[in-house]
Amino acid sequence: MHLAAFMNAGPGGVGGWRHPRAEPGWFSMSYYQNIARTLEAGRFDLMFFADSLSVPRSLGDSIADNVRYGVGVPRLDPIPVISVIAAATRHLGLAATASTGFQQPFNTARTFASLDHLTEGRAAWNVVTSFQDAEARNFGEERLAPRDARYGKAEEFLQVAAKLWDSWADDALVVDKESAQFARPESVAPIDHRGEYFAVQGPLQVPRGPQGYPVIIQAGSSPAGRDFASRWADVIFCSHESLESAIAFRRDVRRRAEEAGRDPNHIRILPAVTPIIGTTAGNAHARRLEFEDLVPAEAGLSRLAYHLDVDLSQYDLDKPLPPLDVQGVDGHYREVVEVAEREGFTVRELGKWYGARTEGNLVGTVGQIADRMEEWFTRGAADGFTVCPTHTPVAFEDFTGAVVPELQRRGLFRTEYEGSTLRENLGVPRPEAGEWRRRARIAS
Ligand SMILES: Cc1cc2nc3c(=O)[nH]c(=O)nc-3n(C[C@H](O)[C@H](O)[C@H](O)COP(=O)(O)O)c2cc1C
């Protein structure tokens, strides 16, 4: 079983920052470094930082509610955040989100290759296509491109990045003081990429990193997102409303990977879970209710509007949500539809539920939580989990202090790191130079 920790470089989910035991250290290095040390002591594979490129809009296309309740703001840039964490850790994988929508592949490839060297093979890139018009408006565009076009651009972006990572052969560096040879010229070559979206001569000025390519993470769950993930992702981050939908998703992605010529066992699918641990089931349930009380209903609605990128004020909040063509996060829309149908919720009720949702229904004693994780793992719903904290840093301390030892006792989770790179710990192969050709051929 593999474990990732979900983080924002700022306050976490809605209401979590109001928890009596939550610590407001979002602007300090030591806050992030201490959480990372806790995760590393708990043998987590990686720490993952979500991100987006705007102050998210909520109802009425206004930022007011999100700013008022701290939904999606503030957010530091995750790259410097993982850089300071790198200095305080030795084994923990470090993942930052970067969008293919508004940056250039040259900068992004360079950043992650640099991080991979500095961390000695612990860098990971969560590849997103961005999902809000508000993000487009920070980069000179009025609206986001349609989903298929966004994934088309992401495809080319990844090809260019991978070509750049391969622009230095693994054996290019010589560094021989005697002969004055620094590197082999024949092992470093331009890429001369000319495509629909990008023209990049290359090569990169950073040699190939310890992992070849950083670990690639992806969280898109539309058909286009799944296809993209099945070709490029080493880790897939998702979120599901039921065991059944998680099993169906994992089966579908693995099938797509196989069709694309990849070994599906080289992909780690890590659904989100939000554990709430109690001394008894009743105590855990009471903690769950306390957590719900921290989330104002408007804040939940505001977060839902942000994640779907739909102005929900155009609908009657006391009626069911009509079917939508969502350009935002498709995976979250599917979950919302599943819950709305099951519970008969109005839009307002959906918002309240969405704000205080705890993924994976991990509310219970340590034993009950471990049982449920074991069930998801053994029934083929997950290769591990992305643990989302209700409040930081305490929720991670509680999880690593209690649930991790129970998973270890059951032989489900490592007691020591297996390898020195993140790829080795995840058990996913290091791409050979030229791997992009295989992926690109598959893509075309
Ligand atoms: C659990 C989860 C976490 C995500 N985290 C981010 C994120 O941090 N930043 C971001 O821009 N998109 C994030 N996304 C959105 C996806 O990466 C993707 O861009 C979006 O879902 C649109 O693709 P899709 O239609 O294929 O789902 C997340 C999606 C899911 C399901």
The ligand as a Gaussian input file, in Angstrom:
#p B3LYP/6-31G(d) Opt

LIG

0 1
 C       -8.756000      14.815000      -6.248000
 C       -8.451000      15.864000      -7.290000
 C       -7.463000      16.838000      -7.024000
 C       -7.150000      17.815000      -7.954000
 N       -6.209000      18.762000      -7.675000
 C       -6.005000      19.773000      -8.570000
 C       -5.123000      20.843000      -8.295000
 O       -4.469000      20.891000      -7.278000
 N       -5.019000      21.838000      -9.207000
 C       -5.714000      21.857000     -10.374000
 O       -5.570000      22.791000     -11.159000
 N       -6.521000      20.825000     -10.674000
 C       -6.717000      19.819000      -9.792000
 N       -7.586000      18.829000     -10.100000
 C       -8.215000      18.885000     -11.414000
 C       -7.601000      17.948000     -12.421000
 O       -6.226000      17.915000     -12.405000
 C       -8.056000      18.249000     -13.852000
 O       -7.354000      19.319000     -14.383000
 C       -9.482000      18.618000     -13.867000
 O      -10.145000      17.638000     -13.154000
 C      -10.023000      18.671000     -15.298000
 O       -9.848000      17.437000     -15.914000
 P      -10.986000      16.362000     -15.969000
 O      -12.110000      17.031000     -16.643000
 O      -10.382000      15.255000     -16.783000
 O      -11.334000      15.947000     -14.572000
 C       -7.862000      17.825000      -9.191000
 C       -8.822000      16.841000      -9.449000
 C       -9.124000      15.864000      -8.529000
 C      -10.180000      14.835000      -8.855000

